[in-house]
């Protein structure tokens, strides 16, 4: 969900260094960022989440109003710990993985086989498409849905392309992508329908 007036992000990653009882370093699952996590008395824990942070644990946390105290790694103002468990135990659904790539936690994920959804205002809709012989280009902004994040991840035999859209106003919106082959023709389109209630 988008939060008015606040910049919230959800991250998931592996603890790679324990600085002290209340501070550790996380490498995000996409291996793009190292983040210092400082556990203050204001940090909320989801029910059942362990407060015992160990090297190798997978943690998921929400931040607000991130700030930089050094050039690297990034320091974030953590407000909530969502998960903390051993790597082999935690189960990560696709939305949690996507949040690491897109910087926002999607409410709904669409793909080539699932192209229509109904959401509430301010929900986040993620779209994932695999690129092999062709690539996809987002065509245009719509009045009720706006692009807020985009990411590509190289897989073994293809590129996984991700987009995150914020549902702004009620109504039905169509998100169109041009299909570009090696000649960049863009004659074919793929459409997604977002019904915002």
C-alpha positions in Angstrom: 0.0 0.0 0.0 1.1 3.6 -0.6 1.3 5.6 2.6 0.4 9.3 2.3 3.2 11.6 3.2 5.6 8.8 4.1 8.1 6.9 2.0 7.8 3.3 3.1 9.8 0.4 1.6 10.0 -3.3 2.4 13.3 -5.2 2.1 14.2 -8.9 2.4 17.7 -10.2 2.7 20.2 -12.3 4.5 22.1 -11.2 7.7 25.8 -11.1 6.8 27.3 -9.3 9.8 26.2 -8.7 13.4 27.6 -5.4 14.7 26.1 -5.7 18.2 22.9 -6.9 19.9 20.8 -4.2 18.2 22.5 -3.7 14.9 23.3 -5.9 11.9 24.0 -5.8 8.2 21.7 -7.3 5.6 22.5 -8.2 2.0 19.3 -7.9 0.0 18.2 -11.1 -1.9 18.8 -9.4 -5.3 22.4 -8.9 -4.0 22.2 -5.2 -5.0 22.3 -3.5 -1.6 23.8 -3.8 1.8 21.7 -2.3 4.5 22.5 -1.5 8.2 19.5 -2.5 10.3 19.3 -0.8 13.7 16.8 -2.3 16.1 15.5 0.5 18.4 12.8 0.3 21.1 10.4 1.8 18.5 10.7 -1.1 16.1 7.6 -3.3 16.0 7.8 -7.1 15.6 5.1 -9.1 13.8 3.5 -11.8 16.0 5.8 -14.8 16.5 8.9 -13.2 14.9 12.1 -14.0 16.8 14.2 -11.2 18.3 17.3 -13.5 18.0 19.2 -12.2 14.9 21.8 -14.6 13.6 24.2 -14.6 10.7 22.6 -16.4 7.8 19.0 -15.6 8.9 16.6 -14.2 6.3 14.9 -11.1 7.5 12.1 -9.0 6.1 11.6 -5.5 7.3 9.8 -2.3 6.6 11.5 1.1 6.6 10.2 4.7 6.6 12.0 7.9 5.6 15.3 6.2 4.8 18.4 8.3 5.3 22.1 7.9 4.5 24.6 8.3 7.3 27.6 7.0 5.4 28.1 6.4 1.7 27.8 2.6 2.1 26.1 0.6 3.4 22.8 2.4 3.6 21.3 3.2 7.0 17.5 2.9 7.1 15.0 3.9 9.7 13.4 0.5 10.4 9.8 0.5 11.8 8.8 -3.1 11.6 10.3 -6.6 11.5 8.1 -8.9 9.4 10.2 -12.1 9.3 13.4 -13.4 10.9 14.3 -17.1 10.4 16.9 -19.5 9.2 17.4 -19.5 5.4 16.1 -23.0 4.9 12.9 -22.5 6.8 11.4 -19.1 5.7 9.0 -19.2 2.8 9.0 -16.2 0.6 6.1 -15.6 -1.7 6.5 -13.8 -5.1 5.4 -10.5 -3.7 8.1 -10.5 -1.1 10.8 -11.3 -3.7 9.4 -8.6 -6.0 9.6 -6.1 -3.2 13.4 -6.6 -3.1 13.6 -5.8 -6.8 11.1 -3.0 -7.0 11.5 -1.3 -3.6 7.7 -1.5 -2.9 5.6 -4.4 -1.7 2.9 -5.2 -4.3 -0.6 -6.1 -3.3 -1.2 -8.0 -6.6 1.1 -9.6 -9.2 0.1 -10.0 -12.8 1.9 -11.9 -15.6 1.4 -13.1 -19.2 -1.1 -15.7 -18.0 -3.0 -13.5 -15.6 -3.7 -10.1 -17.1 -6.7 -8.7 -15.2 -7.3 -7.7 -11.5 -9.5 -5.7 -9.2 -7.8 -3.6 -6.5 -8.5 -0.7 -4.1 -7.2 2.8 -4.5 -3.6 3.2 -3.5 -2.8 -0.5 -4.0 0.4 -1.5 -5.8 0.1 -3.8 -8.8 3.3 -5.5 -10.1 3.6 -6.9 -13.6 6.3 -9.5 -14.5 7.2 -10.5 -18.1 9.9 -12.8 -19.3 12.1 -11.5 -22.1 13.8 -13.9 -24.5 13.7 -13.1 -28.2 11.6 -10.0 -27.6 11.5 -7.2 -25.0 8.6 -5.2 -23.5 8.3 -1.4 -23.3 5.6 0.3 -21.2 3.6 2.4 -23.6 2.3 5.4 -21.6 1.0 6.8 -18.4 -2.7 6.4 -17.6 -4.8 8.7 -15.5 -5.7 6.3 -12.8 -2.5 4.1 -12.7 1.1 5.4 -12.6 4.4 3.6 -13.0 6.5 4.0 -9.8 9.3 1.4 -10.2 10.9 -0.8 -12.8 13.6 -3.5 -12.6 15.2 -6.2 -14.7 16.9 -9.4 -13.4 19.0 -11.7 -15.6 18.1 -15.3 -15.3 19.9 -18.3 -17.0 18.0 -18.2 -20.3 15.9 -15.0 -20.1 15.5 -11.6 -18.5 12.7 -11.2 -15.9 11.3 -7.6 -16.3 9.3 -6.1 -13.5 7.1 -3.0 -13.2 5.2 -1.6 -10.2 2.2 0.6 -10.7 0.2 2.6 -8.1 -3.6 2.6 -8.5 -4.6 6.2 -8.0 -8.2 6.8 -9.0 -11.3 4.6 -9.2 -12.2 3.2 -12.6 -10.9 0.7 -15.2 -7.4 1.3 -16.6 -5.5 -0.5 -19.3 -1.8 -0.8 -19.1 -0.2 -1.5 -22.5 3.2 -2.8 -23.4 4.8 -2.8 -26.8 6.4 -6.0 -27.8 9.8 -5.2 -29.4 11.8 -7.7 -31.4 15.3 -7.3 -32.6 14.2 -4.8 -35.3 12.3 -2.8 -32.6 9.0 -2.9 -34.5 6.6 -2.6 -31.6 3.6 -3.6 -33.7 2.3 -6.1 -31.2 0.9 -5.1 -27.8 0.1 -6.9 -24.5 -2.6 -5.3 -22.4 -3.4 -5.6 -18.7 -6.7 -4.5 -17.2 -6.8 -2.9 -13.7 -10.2 -2.3 -12.2 -9.8 0.1 -9.3 -12.7 0.2 -6.7 
